[in-house]
Amino acid sequence: MKNKEQIFNNALKLHQTGNIKKAQNLYLELSKNVKNNERLLLLIGTTYLQTEKYHTAIKYLDLSIKINPNLPDSYNNRGIALTKILNYHKSIEDYNRAISLNKNYFDAYLNKGTSLKIIKKYKEAINCFEYCIKLKPNDSKIYNNLGNLFRELKEYKKAIHYFSKTIQLNKNFVEAYCSRGNLFEHYNQMELAINDYENAIKLNDEIDFIYGDLMHAKMHICDWNNYEFLKKNIEKKININEKVIRPFSFLSLTDDQYKHKIVSKNFSKNLFHNLPHREKIKQINNKKIKIGYFSGDFRDHAGLHLILDVFKNHDNSKFEIYGFSHGPKKDKWTDEVKKHFYKFFDVYDLSEEEISKLSKNEGIDIAIDLRGYTKNAITKTFYYGAAPIQIVYLGYPGTMGNKYYDYIIADKQVIPLEELKNFSEKVLYLPNCYQPNQSKIQISKNNLSKKDFNLPEDSFIFSCLNASYKINPLIFDCWMKILNKCENSVLWLLEENDKSTENLIKEAKNRGIKEHRIIFAKRTSIDVHLKRFKFIDLFLDTYPYGAHTTASEAIRMGVPIITMIGKSFASRVASSILVNAGLKELITENVTEYTTTAVEIALNKNKQKKLKKHLSNPEKTDSLFNNKKFTKNLENIFLDLIKN
């Protein structure tokens, strides 16, 4: 007996010091000679729980409970195991039983709150967490759980408050830094996000996606300190299949479409790994084809400005179009776009599973995700299933990396045949540019001048009005070389935030360019934004994530654009636009060609006039801005899908 006690004590000591496997082996050896000991069975079950063998854990905890139904720890631990195998309702029953045996059982209340949150019983979950605060007011785990809950409810400011409280109580709470950093980034508070990500990395540099989150936040403010180190580290981790960066963030780092696919696959697996099995949706024979468009940006946003005329021009005799708006912001453009849908649903306050059910109840035939892996995405809706045919289009220029999206809409310029292998979706090709555009768009009637934008009257105006996160040291070096070779010129960039402005000016000075030659354009209304293009002599594209909406805006306003083509979808959109505008000569293949072409145009007035004359002819750009023809081509794709 003494020997058994010694073995038990040794096992317990190993267990308490984290040597789970060794402790488990001793417990199991002991159980051969010690029968029907509920405490020993509880400990064996707990070791299997800790080693993530949940079904085995449940088996031993069942035995412990059968022998002694009054051990609260057995119910609590079985509840955790049930949670891990997604049996949340049963887990709550176990937590309730544990609490009935120990009314102040902190862990059971905390775990119950987590399960309640998962099954969307938010008020009951909050009650559990609030009771936990009464029991242990300084336990950081409670506040982290509340932060997660309010983030799920999209009450982001409350979530930030609770994550901040978590960190206040526990400076080493890694998850809270990551979560708060993500929310700071959501609110475009990039410096605060960077600080949180860096703190998280100091504590644990193996956290999923943390290096990618840090890199993307730094690129938003054009902070290129450690740029090459971070980029190489991210690519190294991708090569060994680690979850290091989110798909959208990776678009601006490389044009390697194969690596884009790896990143999307890993992110997708992470997103869906805890979700239940989903059945394929059966096709419904509707009188008209029901098309559901899902977007978080049915508002004053580039995506809506591109696709608005498609909604107007759909053939209502063949199609019923439905809008599912899952973004928080609404404005006059939302009111405008609503008019063109058969039905329009504001689904922002619904869960992704509820959006899926709504779409299925409406009998949608083809569901089109206009956001993909971008802000306010609802990717899980397409996991649960929104329609028998599911398509990703327009908002995210890349593969989703999973089997739940059947198709992606593109053209042969943005996805050439040799890149088909790097897309998990089947590619549906439009005959011309994949990008829709409005046939006519309102341009400001105000009498604006260069002076209104702080532009010099007699200088050549290079410009790039792309978002700041698309600018990197490689392309910025090109721009500075161009400015060096074209003395009477300035570069007009978009002003995203004070820090990006400050950093870009600093980087220009470091390359020998004086501050007055870098000018910044503030964000403004779409009509003024388009009007100011007339002051641009040559648009310089970014790489590897190039201009998309801004590229077609430049061509619409008669401004030539130079682009550097890559392998990725994101790096080829401006090329598609230039091909369809008859200006292939402005597509370059490397840094030297890009720089040389820009300088040649800037120093040659005849070339400038020739380009402007070409773009002033509507026939040259008809395939880009003839939306009735574009919508017809799109509808032909939909009709073929339903026939097949």
VEXNU-447089 format. One line per 5 residues: number of its first residue (from 0); their letters; for each residue x negated, y negated, z negated of C-alpha. Coordinates in nm, 2 decimals. Layout:
N
NUM) A) X Y Z; ... .
***
This chain:
644
0) MKNKE) 0.00 0.00 0.00; -0.29 -0.23 -0.09; -0.44 -0.16 0.25; -0.11 -0.26 0.41; -0.09 -0.58 0.22 .
5) QIFNN) -0.45 -0.66 0.32; -0.37 -0.60 0.69; -0.05 -0.81 0.66; -0.24 -1.10 0.49; -0.52 -1.08 0.76 .
10) ALKLH) -0.25 -1.08 1.03; -0.08 -1.37 0.87; -0.40 -1.57 0.84; -0.48 -1.50 1.21; -0.13 -1.61 1.30 .
15) QTGNI) -0.15 -1.94 1.11; -0.49 -2.02 1.27; -0.35 -1.97 1.62; -0.50 -1.63 1.70; -0.16 -1.51 1.81 .
20) KKAQN) -0.25 -1.20 2.02; -0.48 -1.06 1.74; -0.21 -1.12 1.48; 0.05 -0.95 1.70; -0.17 -0.64 1.74 .
25) LYLEL) -0.21 -0.61 1.36; 0.17 -0.67 1.30; 0.25 -0.40 1.56; 0.00 -0.16 1.40; 0.15 -0.22 1.06 .
30) SKNVK) 0.51 -0.17 1.19; 0.42 0.19 1.27; 0.39 0.26 0.89; 0.63 0.00 0.75; 0.98 0.06 0.87 .
35) NNERL) 1.28 -0.17 0.86; 1.09 -0.47 0.73; 1.29 -0.78 0.85; 1.00 -1.02 0.77; 0.75 -0.82 0.97 .
40) LLLIG) 1.00 -0.79 1.26; 1.05 -1.16 1.25; 0.68 -1.23 1.27; 0.64 -0.98 1.56; 0.93 -1.15 1.74 .
45) TTYLQ) 0.77 -1.49 1.68; 0.44 -1.39 1.83; 0.62 -1.27 2.14; 0.80 -1.60 2.15; 0.47 -1.78 2.13 .
50) TEKYH) 0.32 -1.58 2.41; 0.62 -1.65 2.63; 0.76 -1.30 2.64; 1.11 -1.41 2.55; 1.31 -1.09 2.61 .
55) TAIKY) 1.07 -0.89 2.39; 1.09 -1.16 2.13; 1.47 -1.14 2.13; 1.45 -0.76 2.09; 1.24 -0.78 1.77 .
60) LDLSI) 1.44 -1.08 1.63; 1.76 -0.88 1.69; 1.62 -0.60 1.48; 1.52 -0.84 1.20; 1.87 -0.99 1.20 .
65) KINPN) 2.03 -0.64 1.20; 1.83 -0.55 0.88; 1.89 -0.88 0.71; 2.15 -1.12 0.86; 2.05 -1.39 0.61 .
70) LPDSY) 1.71 -1.50 0.73; 1.75 -1.85 0.89; 1.41 -1.83 1.07; 1.52 -1.52 1.27; 1.82 -1.71 1.41 .
75) NNRGI) 1.62 -2.03 1.48; 1.34 -1.84 1.66; 1.59 -1.63 1.86; 1.77 -1.95 1.95; 1.44 -2.09 2.09 .
80) ALTKI) 1.39 -1.77 2.29; 1.74 -1.79 2.43; 1.68 -2.15 2.53; 1.37 -2.04 2.72; 1.58 -1.79 2.92 .
85) LNYHK) 1.84 -2.06 2.99; 2.11 -1.92 2.76; 2.18 -2.25 2.59; 2.53 -2.18 2.45; 2.41 -1.86 2.27 .
90) SIEDY) 2.11 -2.05 2.14; 2.34 -2.31 1.99; 2.53 -2.04 1.81; 2.20 -1.91 1.66; 2.10 -2.26 1.55 .
95) NRAIS) 2.44 -2.31 1.39; 2.39 -1.98 1.20; 2.05 -2.08 1.08; 2.20 -2.41 0.96; 2.48 -2.23 0.78 .
100) LNKNY) 2.21 -2.04 0.58; 2.00 -2.35 0.53; 2.20 -2.68 0.55; 1.88 -2.89 0.57; 1.69 -2.68 0.82 .
105) FDAYL) 1.51 -2.95 1.02; 1.38 -2.73 1.30; 1.72 -2.58 1.37; 1.88 -2.92 1.40; 1.60 -3.04 1.63 .
110) NKGTS) 1.63 -2.74 1.85; 2.01 -2.75 1.86; 1.99 -3.12 1.97; 1.76 -3.02 2.25; 2.00 -2.74 2.37 .
115) LKIIK) 2.30 -2.98 2.34; 2.11 -3.23 2.55; 2.04 -2.98 2.83; 2.41 -2.88 2.85; 2.50 -3.25 2.87 .
120) KYKEA) 2.67 -3.27 2.52; 2.49 -3.60 2.45; 2.69 -3.73 2.16; 2.65 -3.41 1.97; 2.28 -3.40 2.05 .
125) INCFE) 2.24 -3.76 1.92; 2.42 -3.66 1.60; 2.17 -3.37 1.55; 1.87 -3.60 1.61; 2.01 -3.86 1.37 .
130) YCIKL) 2.05 -3.60 1.10; 1.69 -3.50 1.16; 1.59 -3.86 1.10; 1.77 -3.84 0.76; 1.57 -3.53 0.68 .
135) KPNDS) 1.23 -3.64 0.81; 1.24 -4.01 0.91; 0.87 -4.01 1.01; 0.87 -3.70 1.23; 0.76 -3.82 1.58 .
140) KIYNN) 0.93 -3.52 1.76; 1.27 -3.66 1.68; 1.21 -3.99 1.86; 1.05 -3.82 2.16; 1.36 -3.61 2.20 .
145) LGNLF) 1.58 -3.92 2.18; 1.35 -4.08 2.44; 1.41 -3.78 2.67; 1.78 -3.79 2.61; 1.82 -4.16 2.69 .
150) RELKE) 1.60 -4.12 3.00; 1.83 -3.85 3.12; 2.13 -4.09 3.05; 1.94 -4.35 3.26; 1.93 -4.58 2.96 .
155) YKKAI) 1.57 -4.65 3.03; 1.51 -4.94 2.79; 1.64 -4.73 2.50; 1.42 -4.45 2.62; 1.12 -4.68 2.61 .
160) HYFSK) 1.21 -4.79 2.26; 1.21 -4.43 2.13; 0.89 -4.33 2.31; 0.73 -4.64 2.16; 0.85 -4.53 1.81 .
165) TIQLN) 0.71 -4.18 1.88; 0.37 -4.33 1.96; 0.39 -4.56 1.66; 0.43 -4.25 1.43; 0.19 -4.03 1.62 .
170) KNFVE) -0.09 -4.19 1.82; -0.18 -3.85 1.97; 0.16 -3.77 2.12; 0.06 -3.71 2.48; 0.40 -3.65 2.62 .
175) AYCSR) 0.53 -3.98 2.49; 0.25 -4.17 2.66; 0.33 -4.00 3.00; 0.71 -4.05 2.97; 0.68 -4.42 2.87 .
180) GNLFE) 0.42 -4.47 3.14; 0.67 -4.33 3.40; 0.94 -4.57 3.28; 0.70 -4.87 3.28; 0.62 -4.78 3.64 .
185) HYNQM) 1.00 -4.76 3.71; 1.02 -5.12 3.59; 0.71 -5.22 3.79; 0.52 -5.29 3.47; 0.21 -5.13 3.62 .
190) ELAIN) -0.06 -5.25 3.37; 0.14 -5.11 3.08; 0.19 -4.79 3.28; -0.18 -4.76 3.35; -0.26 -4.81 2.98 .
195) DYENA) -0.03 -4.53 2.88; -0.17 -4.29 3.15; -0.52 -4.36 3.04; -0.44 -4.30 2.68; -0.27 -3.97 2.78 .
200) IKLND) -0.58 -3.86 2.98; -0.81 -3.93 2.68; -0.59 -3.69 2.47; -0.54 -3.42 2.74; -0.67 -3.45 3.10 .
205) EIDFI) -0.48 -3.13 3.20; -0.13 -3.28 3.19; 0.07 -3.22 3.50; 0.07 -3.51 3.75; -0.11 -3.75 3.52 .
210) YGDLM) -0.40 -3.83 3.75; -0.16 -3.90 4.04; 0.05 -4.12 3.82; -0.25 -4.32 3.72; -0.38 -4.35 4.07 .
215) HAKMH) -0.04 -4.46 4.21; 0.01 -4.73 3.94; -0.34 -4.86 4.00; -0.28 -4.88 4.38; 0.04 -5.09 4.31 .
220) ICDWN) -0.19 -5.36 4.16; -0.48 -5.29 4.40; -0.71 -5.19 4.12; -0.97 -4.99 4.30; -1.20 -4.92 4.01 .
225) NYEFL) -1.29 -4.55 4.01; -1.08 -4.52 4.34; -1.32 -4.26 4.50; -1.36 -4.07 4.18; -0.99 -4.04 4.12 .
230) KKNIE) -0.92 -3.95 4.48; -1.18 -3.68 4.49; -1.06 -3.54 4.15; -0.70 -3.53 4.28; -0.80 -3.35 4.60 .
235) KKINI) -1.02 -3.11 4.41; -0.72 -3.01 4.19; -0.49 -2.98 4.49; -0.74 -2.73 4.64; -0.70 -2.51 4.34 .
240) NEKVI) -0.32 -2.54 4.34; -0.29 -2.76 4.03; 0.01 -2.99 3.98; -0.19 -3.32 3.99; 0.01 -3.57 4.19 .
245) RPFSF) 0.37 -3.63 4.30; 0.45 -3.61 4.68; 0.53 -3.97 4.74; 0.22 -4.09 4.56; 0.00 -3.87 4.77 .
250) LSLTD) 0.12 -4.01 5.11; -0.11 -4.32 5.06; -0.42 -4.11 4.98; -0.48 -3.89 5.29; -0.34 -3.80 5.63 .
255) DQYKH) -0.39 -3.43 5.57; -0.04 -3.29 5.63; -0.14 -2.94 5.51; -0.23 -3.09 5.17; 0.09 -3.29 5.17 .
260) KIVSK) 0.28 -2.96 5.20; 0.08 -2.80 4.91; 0.16 -3.10 4.69; 0.53 -3.09 4.78; 0.55 -2.71 4.72 .
265) NFSKN) 0.39 -2.74 4.38; 0.61 -3.04 4.28; 0.92 -2.86 4.40; 0.84 -2.54 4.20; 0.79 -2.76 3.89 .
270) LFHNL) 1.12 -2.94 3.95; 1.33 -2.63 4.00; 1.16 -2.37 3.78; 1.42 -2.38 3.50; 1.73 -2.40 3.72 .
275) PHREK) 1.98 -2.12 3.76; 2.01 -1.92 4.08; 2.21 -2.09 4.35; 2.43 -1.94 4.61; 2.43 -2.04 4.98 .
280) IKQIN) 2.73 -2.25 5.06; 2.96 -2.11 5.33; 3.05 -2.32 5.63; 3.40 -2.47 5.63; 3.59 -2.51 5.96 .
285) NKKIK) 3.69 -2.88 5.93; 3.88 -3.05 6.21; 3.61 -3.31 6.22; 3.24 -3.26 6.12; 3.19 -3.41 5.77 .
290) IGYFS) 2.86 -3.58 5.73; 2.74 -3.68 5.39; 2.47 -3.95 5.36; 2.30 -3.96 5.02; 2.10 -4.26 4.92 .
295) GDFRD) 1.99 -4.46 4.62; 1.95 -4.77 4.84; 2.29 -4.86 4.98; 2.18 -5.22 4.91; 1.95 -5.49 5.03 .
300) HAGLH) 1.67 -5.24 5.11; 1.46 -5.15 5.41; 1.63 -4.81 5.45; 1.98 -4.95 5.47; 1.87 -5.23 5.71 .
305) LILDV) 1.74 -4.95 5.94; 2.04 -4.72 5.94; 2.33 -4.96 5.90; 2.44 -4.95 6.26; 2.44 -4.57 6.27 .
310) FKNHD) 2.73 -4.58 6.01; 2.90 -4.84 6.23; 2.86 -4.65 6.55; 2.95 -4.29 6.45; 3.23 -4.14 6.67 .
315) NSKFE) 3.53 -4.13 6.43; 3.71 -3.89 6.66; 3.45 -3.62 6.60; 3.30 -3.72 6.26; 3.40 -3.82 5.91 .
320) IYGFS) 3.12 -3.99 5.73; 3.08 -3.99 5.35; 2.85 -4.21 5.15; 2.71 -4.09 4.81; 2.54 -4.39 4.64 .
325) HGPKK) 2.30 -4.27 4.36; 2.11 -4.59 4.29; 2.16 -4.84 4.01; 2.16 -5.16 4.21; 2.46 -5.28 4.41 .
330) DKWTD) 2.49 -5.61 4.61; 2.67 -5.77 4.90; 2.51 -5.51 5.13; 2.67 -5.23 4.93; 3.01 -5.40 4.99 .
335) EVKKH) 2.93 -5.43 5.36; 2.82 -5.07 5.41; 3.12 -4.92 5.22; 3.35 -5.04 5.50; 3.20 -4.79 5.75 .
340) FYKFF) 3.25 -4.47 5.55; 3.56 -4.26 5.55; 3.49 -4.22 5.18; 3.22 -4.39 4.96; 3.13 -4.26 4.62 .
345) DVYDL) 2.93 -4.43 4.35; 2.76 -4.13 4.19; 2.49 -4.30 3.98; 2.64 -4.20 3.65; 2.69 -3.84 3.76 .
350) SEEEI) 2.44 -3.56 3.70; 2.28 -3.40 4.01; 2.48 -3.09 3.95; 2.80 -3.30 3.94; 2.71 -3.47 4.26 .
355) SKLSK) 2.66 -3.13 4.42; 3.01 -3.02 4.31; 3.17 -3.34 4.44; 3.01 -3.29 4.78; 3.12 -2.93 4.80 .
360) NEGID) 3.47 -3.02 4.69; 3.49 -3.28 4.97; 3.39 -3.00 5.21; 3.08 -3.18 5.35; 2.94 -2.98 5.65 .
365) IAIDL) 2.60 -3.16 5.68; 2.43 -3.33 5.38; 2.16 -3.58 5.47; 1.91 -3.69 5.20; 1.79 -4.04 5.29 .
370) RGYTK) 1.55 -4.06 5.00; 1.36 -3.74 4.96; 1.08 -3.77 4.70; 1.12 -4.15 4.65; 1.26 -4.36 4.37 .
375) NAITK) 1.61 -4.27 4.24; 1.58 -3.93 4.42; 1.84 -3.66 4.36; 1.65 -3.36 4.49; 1.82 -3.12 4.24 .
380) TFYYG) 2.15 -3.20 4.41; 2.02 -3.02 4.72; 1.89 -2.74 4.51; 2.24 -2.69 4.37; 2.37 -2.73 4.72 .
385) AAPIQ) 2.56 -3.03 4.87; 2.65 -2.87 5.21; 2.59 -2.56 5.42; 2.34 -2.76 5.63; 2.10 -2.98 5.44 .
390) IVYLG) 1.87 -3.24 5.61; 1.60 -3.47 5.48; 1.57 -3.79 5.69; 1.42 -4.14 5.71; 1.33 -4.23 5.35 .
395) YPGTM) 1.06 -3.98 5.28; 0.81 -3.92 5.57; 0.70 -3.57 5.49; 0.80 -3.22 5.40; 1.00 -3.14 5.09 .
400) GNKYY) 0.81 -2.81 5.05; 1.10 -2.59 4.96; 1.37 -2.37 5.12; 1.67 -2.58 5.01; 1.63 -2.84 5.29 .
405) DYIIA) 1.70 -2.67 5.62; 1.59 -2.95 5.86; 1.39 -3.27 5.89; 1.47 -3.52 6.17; 1.17 -3.66 6.35 .
410) DKQVI) 1.03 -3.72 6.70; 0.73 -3.56 6.87; 0.50 -3.85 6.79; 0.55 -3.85 6.41; 0.55 -3.47 6.39 .
415) PLEEL) 0.35 -3.33 6.69; 0.38 -2.96 6.77; 0.05 -2.87 6.61; 0.18 -3.00 6.27; 0.50 -2.79 6.26 .
420) KNFSE) 0.33 -2.53 6.05; 0.29 -2.79 5.77; 0.67 -2.84 5.73; 0.89 -2.61 5.53; 1.19 -2.74 5.72 .
425) KVLYL) 1.28 -2.68 6.09; 1.22 -3.00 6.28; 1.50 -3.16 6.47; 1.36 -3.38 6.75; 1.52 -3.70 6.86 .
430) PNCYQ) 1.43 -3.79 7.23; 1.29 -4.13 7.14; 1.17 -4.28 6.81; 1.31 -4.10 6.51; 1.37 -4.44 6.34 .
435) PNQSK) 1.71 -4.60 6.37; 1.74 -4.98 6.40; 2.02 -5.23 6.41; 2.09 -5.35 6.76; 2.12 -5.71 6.64 .
440) IQISK) 2.02 -5.84 6.30; 2.08 -6.18 6.15; 1.78 -6.41 6.15; 1.76 -6.73 5.94; 1.88 -7.04 6.13 .
445) NNLSK) 1.67 -7.26 5.90; 1.41 -7.48 6.07; 1.11 -7.31 5.90; 0.75 -7.41 5.97; 0.40 -7.27 5.88 .
450) KDFNL) 0.38 -7.53 5.61; 0.68 -7.37 5.43; 0.46 -7.06 5.38; 0.13 -7.23 5.31; -0.01 -7.12 5.65 .
455) PEDSF) -0.27 -7.33 5.84; -0.14 -7.49 6.16; -0.44 -7.41 6.38; -0.56 -7.07 6.26; -0.51 -6.73 6.40 .
460) IFSCL) -0.27 -6.55 6.17; -0.34 -6.19 6.10; -0.08 -6.03 5.87; 0.02 -5.72 5.69; 0.35 -5.73 5.50 .
465) NASYK) 0.33 -5.37 5.38; 0.37 -5.28 5.01; 0.04 -5.33 4.81; 0.01 -4.96 4.72; -0.05 -4.89 5.09 .
470) INPLI) -0.37 -5.10 5.09; -0.69 -4.92 5.01; -1.06 -5.00 5.02; -1.10 -4.84 5.37; -0.84 -5.05 5.54 .
475) FDCWM) -0.93 -5.36 5.34; -1.29 -5.33 5.45; -1.16 -5.33 5.81; -0.96 -5.64 5.76; -1.25 -5.83 5.60 .
480) KILNK) -1.48 -5.73 5.90; -1.21 -5.86 6.13; -1.19 -6.19 5.94; -1.57 -6.22 5.94; -1.58 -6.18 6.32 .
485) CENSV) -1.29 -6.42 6.37; -1.39 -6.74 6.19; -1.08 -6.94 6.26; -0.84 -6.69 6.11; -0.65 -6.60 5.79 .
490) LWLLE) -0.49 -6.29 5.65; -0.13 -6.31 5.53; -0.03 -6.04 5.28; 0.28 -5.96 5.08; 0.28 -6.09 4.72 .
495) ENDKS) 0.38 -5.79 4.51; 0.27 -5.90 4.17; 0.02 -6.14 4.01; -0.23 -5.87 3.94; -0.24 -5.73 4.30 .
500) TENLI) -0.29 -6.09 4.42; -0.57 -6.15 4.18; -0.74 -5.82 4.27; -0.71 -5.86 4.64; -0.87 -6.21 4.62 .
505) KEAKN) -1.15 -6.07 4.41; -1.21 -5.79 4.66; -1.21 -6.04 4.95; -1.47 -6.25 4.77; -1.68 -5.94 4.71 .
510) RGIKE) -1.69 -5.89 5.09; -1.79 -6.25 5.16; -1.44 -6.39 5.25; -1.34 -6.72 5.09; -1.02 -6.73 4.88 .
515) HRIIF) -0.84 -6.98 5.10; -0.84 -6.73 5.39; -0.62 -6.48 5.20; -0.26 -6.61 5.18; 0.04 -6.45 5.01 .
520) AKRTS) 0.40 -6.43 5.12; 0.67 -6.40 4.85; 0.95 -6.16 4.88; 1.26 -6.32 5.03; 1.59 -6.25 5.19 .
525) IDVHL) 1.59 -6.03 5.51; 1.69 -6.32 5.74; 1.41 -6.54 5.62; 1.17 -6.25 5.61; 1.24 -6.18 5.98 .
530) KRFKF) 1.22 -6.55 6.08; 0.87 -6.58 5.93; 0.73 -6.31 6.16; 0.72 -6.58 6.44; 0.42 -6.73 6.26 .
535) IDLFL) 0.22 -6.40 6.28; -0.02 -6.36 6.58; -0.12 -6.00 6.51; 0.01 -5.74 6.26; -0.26 -5.52 6.10 .
540) DTYPY) -0.12 -5.18 5.99; -0.23 -4.99 5.68; -0.37 -4.63 5.68; -0.30 -4.35 5.59; 0.05 -4.47 5.49 .
545) GAHTT) 0.14 -4.71 5.76; 0.42 -4.96 5.83; 0.76 -4.81 5.89; 1.05 -5.06 5.87; 0.80 -5.34 5.88 .
550) ASEAI) 0.65 -5.21 6.21; 0.99 -5.22 6.39; 1.05 -5.56 6.24; 0.73 -5.69 6.39; 0.82 -5.55 6.73 .
555) RMGVP) 1.17 -5.69 6.71; 1.03 -6.03 6.64; 0.77 -6.01 6.93; 0.47 -5.95 6.71; 0.21 -5.69 6.83 .
560) IITMI) 0.09 -5.44 6.57; -0.24 -5.25 6.56; -0.22 -4.91 6.39; -0.47 -4.63 6.32; -0.30 -4.30 6.39 .
565) GKSFA) -0.36 -4.00 6.16; -0.22 -3.65 6.13; 0.05 -3.71 5.87; 0.41 -3.82 5.94; 0.34 -4.13 5.72 .
570) SRVAS) 0.04 -4.23 5.93; 0.22 -4.20 6.27; 0.54 -4.41 6.24; 0.39 -4.73 6.39; 0.25 -4.52 6.67 .
575) SILVN) 0.59 -4.38 6.75; 0.73 -4.74 6.76; 0.45 -4.86 6.98; 0.49 -4.56 7.22; 0.86 -4.65 7.25 .
580) AGLKE) 0.77 -5.02 7.31; 0.53 -4.93 7.58; 0.22 -5.04 7.39; 0.01 -4.73 7.35; -0.31 -4.93 7.39 .
585) LITEN) -0.25 -5.07 7.03; -0.28 -4.72 6.88; -0.63 -4.67 6.76; -0.80 -4.35 6.64; -1.07 -4.46 6.40 .
590) VTEYT) -1.20 -4.76 6.20; -1.43 -4.88 6.47; -1.17 -4.88 6.74; -0.91 -5.05 6.50; -1.16 -5.33 6.42 .
595) TTAVE) -1.27 -5.38 6.77; -0.92 -5.39 6.92; -0.80 -5.65 6.66; -1.10 -5.88 6.72; -1.06 -5.85 7.10 .
600) IALNK) -0.70 -5.96 7.08; -0.77 -6.25 6.84; -1.05 -6.39 7.06; -0.87 -6.34 7.39; -0.58 -6.57 7.45 .
605) NKQKK) -0.49 -6.40 7.78; -0.44 -6.07 7.59; -0.23 -6.24 7.33; 0.00 -6.39 7.60; 0.03 -6.06 7.78 .
610) LKKHL) 0.14 -5.88 7.46; 0.38 -6.15 7.37; 0.53 -6.15 7.72; 0.57 -5.77 7.71; 0.75 -5.79 7.38 .
615) SNPEK) 0.98 -6.07 7.49; 1.13 -5.84 7.75; 1.43 -5.66 7.59; 1.40 -5.38 7.85; 1.07 -5.28 7.70 .
620) TDSLF) 1.21 -5.22 7.35; 1.56 -5.09 7.45; 1.50 -4.74 7.32; 1.42 -4.89 6.97; 1.71 -5.12 6.94 .
625) NNKKF) 1.99 -4.96 7.13; 2.17 -4.82 6.83; 2.48 -4.69 7.02; 2.25 -4.47 7.23; 2.05 -4.37 6.92 .
630) TKNLE) 2.36 -4.27 6.73; 2.48 -4.06 7.02; 2.15 -3.87 7.03; 2.18 -3.81 6.65; 2.54 -3.69 6.69 .
635) NIFLD) 2.43 -3.44 6.96; 2.19 -3.29 6.70; 2.48 -3.26 6.45; 2.71 -3.10 6.71; 2.45 -2.85 6.81 .
640) LIKN) 2.39 -2.75 6.44; 2.76 -2.68 6.38; 2.79 -2.48 6.71; 2.50 -2.26 6.60 .
***
